[in-house]
Amino acid sequence: MSRDEAGVHTEDHDVHTDPAAVGDLTDAAAHQVNRVAKDGSTVGYRANRTLPLRVELARQLRRRRTQLVLGFLVVLPFLLVLAFQLGSNSPNRKTGGFVDLATSSGVNFVVFVLFVSGSFLLPMIVALFFGDTIASEASWSSLKYLLAIPIPRHRLLRQKALASGLLTLLALVLLPAVSLAVGAVWYGTGQSVSPTGEAASFGSGVVSLALAVCFVAVHLFWVAGLALFLSVSTDAPLGAVGGTVLVSILSQILDQITALEGLRNYLPTHYAFAWADLLTADVDWSNLIKGACSSLVFGAVFTLLAARRFTTKDITS
């Protein structure tokens, strides 16, 4: 079949440029130039309208790692209850101890969950949300395109940090909330008993747990700041998350070395479990205040370093 039979025109046509059309394009280009503001931005551009928080938050919630983390926090209390049930049927089971105290009431069950997750699980979740936020964009080679939209660097960092912070708060509230519901169903709403043997009503125990969760959120601020700093310093999300977790573990190890004496007070994890003082009748606020101030200082320093590093970093990916 020839080209003519296929319906393809083989005749060459001269392309003539219309002078009037060229003039219209020139006027349009000049009009666009006039719409550039004095600072170089396009008229109508608003930096505060770029990357809305709801968009970034919805995007993070759709990610598989976020869904898996939140799902695991929901399942964890059920796994612990199952472990307690299987352990109670063991003939070699020893009575007494912290585990038996955990099964005495719903509030005590939440206290146990916070104790077992406070050393590694919760810091790892915070490190995951904050350490993955910028480094993942760099690893996907999408960071430079976000900045070319353009989204100002300080706004991009702030919006992603806020989204990570909201996800962290959701995780910190979700775990004790589900644990309280599961514990109340399995172990009842009786009095909460502190490790020192002091008893309190169920309502008072819930209030103490709410304050404890608030302290844990403040304490983990240093983890968030460090993870954010490492996230803007590397293109490998695993490096940022793993580096933060390793620093947390190292701090906990050093805190166990009694030869360091007073130097341990300056470690960021030294007051990690100061929230246990809230479970006593006479609350000792000194450790709580010291722990909150220590975490706020560490977190502020790491966050400022992250902001400075990100604003001066050469973005190539």
KADABEL-V411994 format. One record per residue. N is the residue number from 1. PHI is phi in whole degrees, 0 to 359 (* if undefined). Layout:
n-><N;N>
phi-><PHI;PHI>
This chain:
n-><1;2;3;4;5;6;7;8;9;10;11;12;13;14;15;16;17;18;19;20;21;22;23;24;25;26;27;28;29;30;31;32;33;34;35;36;37;38;39;40;41;42;43;44;45;46;47;48;49;50;51;52;53;54;55;56;57;58;59;60;61;62;63;64;65;66;67;68;69;70;71;72;73;74;75;76;77;78;79;80;81;82;83;84;85;86;87;88;89;90;91;92;93;94;95;96;97;98;99;100;101;102;103;104;105;106;107;108;109;110;111;112;113;114;115;116;117;118;119;120;121;122;123;124;125;126;127;128;129;130;131;132;133;134;135;136;137;138;139;140;141;142;143;144;145;146;147;148;149;150;151;152;153;154;155;156;157;158;159;160;161;162;163;164;165;166;167;168;169;170;171;172;173;174;175;176;177;178;179;180;181;182;183;184;185;186;187;188;189;190;191;192;193;194;195;196;197;198;199;200;201;202;203;204;205;206;207;208;209;210;211;212;213;214;215;216;217;218;219;220;221;222;223;224;225;226;227;228;229;230;231;232;233;234;235;236;237;238;239;240;241;242;243;244;245;246;247;248;249;250;251;252;253;254;255;256;257;258;259;260;261;262;263;264;265;266;267;268;269;270;271;272;273;274;275;276;277;278;279;280;281;282;283;284;285;286;287;288;289;290;291;292;293;294;295;296;297;298;299;300;301;302;303;304;305;306;307;308;309;310;311;312;313;314;315;316;317>
phi-><*;282;296;292;292;284;87;259;284;256;282;271;242;286;266;255;270;278;301;293;294;298;295;295;295;295;295;295;296;296;296;295;297;290;270;268;287;296;277;95;273;286;297;99;286;232;297;284;261;276;46;302;299;296;291;294;294;296;295;290;291;280;288;296;293;293;295;292;296;295;295;295;295;286;281;306;301;294;295;292;298;298;296;295;294;292;291;290;270;282;291;266;290;265;272;85;98;293;293;295;295;293;266;278;196;296;295;296;294;295;300;297;298;294;293;285;260;287;278;231;297;295;300;293;295;297;297;293;293;271;286;270;293;267;298;293;296;293;290;276;61;254;294;294;284;297;287;269;297;254;251;303;301;295;286;300;295;294;295;290;293;295;297;295;296;294;294;295;298;300;294;292;274;297;298;292;294;294;297;294;295;294;295;294;287;276;242;86;248;284;294;271;241;283;301;274;96;279;254;216;291;298;298;295;295;295;298;297;294;298;293;295;295;299;294;299;297;293;298;282;298;294;294;297;296;294;297;294;297;292;293;276;261;219;262;251;302;297;293;292;292;295;297;294;296;296;296;297;296;298;296;293;294;297;292;274;273;293;295;286;50;292;294;294;295;266;283;293;261;297;255;299;249;294;296;297;295;288;275;270;291;258;287;267;278;297;294;296;292;298;295;294;295;299;293;295;293;300;296;296;297;295;293;296;297;295;296;294;295;288;287;251;284;277;277;242;221>
